[in-house]
Amino acid sequence: MQLTITKRSYRLDISDEQFLKLSRHEDSNWREKTLSAKLDEVRGVSRTEYNGHFGASIFFDIDTDEDSAELRKEIRKIVRDHLDDIY
């Protein structure tokens, strides 16, 4: 038997202010595409969550065969752009 790592879990911290604006915006604009939906569309990204229970953070998994510095940079850009759009 052999255990194999298939996913890595990440946490991306944002400010409390950004998190509150994100939550309020998505609650009141439920027809718009959420940040979670945008991230889950990225190849290799799954299980995106942010609910405030563990603070102002965005949690997600990346398949190990897709994980790279470039992908993590792309994810940060998607988050940054989404937050900029709601300000």
C-alpha positions as CSV (number, residue, x, y, z in Angstrom):
1,M,0.0,0.0,0.0
2,Q,1.1,3.5,-0.7
3,L,-0.4,6.8,0.2
4,T,-0.3,9.5,-2.4
5,I,-1.0,13.2,-2.0
6,T,-3.6,14.2,-4.6
7,K,-4.6,17.7,-3.3
8,R,-3.1,20.5,-1.4
9,S,-5.3,22.8,0.8
10,Y,-4.6,26.5,0.9
11,R,-5.8,29.5,2.9
12,L,-5.6,33.0,1.4
13,D,-6.0,35.7,4.0
14,I,-7.7,39.0,3.2
15,S,-8.5,41.9,5.4
16,D,-11.5,42.0,7.7
17,E,-12.8,44.9,5.7
18,Q,-12.4,43.1,2.4
19,F,-14.1,40.0,3.8
20,L,-17.1,42.0,5.1
21,K,-17.5,43.8,1.8
22,L,-17.3,40.4,-0.1
23,S,-19.8,38.8,2.1
24,R,-22.3,41.7,2.0
25,H,-21.9,42.1,-1.8
26,E,-22.5,38.4,-2.5
27,D,-25.4,38.2,-0.1
28,S,-27.2,41.2,-1.8
29,N,-26.1,40.4,-5.4
30,W,-26.9,36.7,-5.4
31,R,-27.4,36.6,-9.2
32,E,-23.8,37.6,-9.9
33,K,-21.1,35.1,-10.2
34,T,-19.5,34.5,-6.8
35,L,-15.8,34.5,-6.1
36,S,-16.2,30.8,-5.2
37,A,-17.7,30.0,-8.6
38,K,-14.9,31.9,-10.4
39,L,-12.2,30.0,-8.5
40,D,-13.8,26.6,-8.9
41,E,-13.8,27.2,-12.7
42,V,-10.0,27.3,-12.6
43,R,-8.5,23.9,-13.7
44,G,-7.3,22.0,-10.7
45,V,-9.1,24.2,-8.1
46,S,-11.9,22.9,-6.0
47,R,-13.7,23.2,-2.6
48,T,-13.5,27.0,-2.4
49,E,-15.0,28.2,0.8
50,Y,-15.2,31.4,2.8
51,N,-17.8,31.9,5.5
52,G,-16.0,33.8,8.2
53,H,-16.1,31.0,10.7
54,F,-12.3,30.7,10.6
55,G,-11.7,34.4,10.0
56,A,-11.2,36.6,6.9
57,S,-9.8,33.8,4.7
58,I,-10.6,32.0,1.5
59,F,-10.0,28.3,1.6
60,F,-9.5,26.1,-1.5
61,D,-7.8,22.9,-2.7
62,I,-5.5,22.5,-5.7
63,D,-4.8,19.1,-7.4
64,T,-1.1,18.3,-6.9
65,D,-0.6,17.7,-10.6
66,E,-2.0,21.2,-11.4
67,D,-0.3,23.1,-8.5
68,S,2.3,25.6,-9.5
69,A,3.5,29.1,-8.6
70,E,1.8,30.4,-11.8
71,L,-1.5,28.9,-10.8
72,R,-1.3,30.4,-7.3
73,K,-0.5,33.7,-8.8
74,E,-3.5,33.4,-11.1
75,I,-5.7,32.6,-8.1
76,R,-4.5,35.7,-6.2
77,K,-5.2,37.8,-9.3
78,I,-8.8,36.5,-9.6
79,V,-9.4,37.3,-5.9
80,R,-7.8,40.7,-6.2
81,D,-9.8,41.5,-9.3
82,H,-13.0,40.3,-7.7
83,L,-12.5,42.4,-4.6
84,D,-11.6,45.4,-6.8
85,D,-14.9,45.0,-8.7
86,I,-17.0,45.2,-5.6
87,Y,-15.3,48.3,-4.1
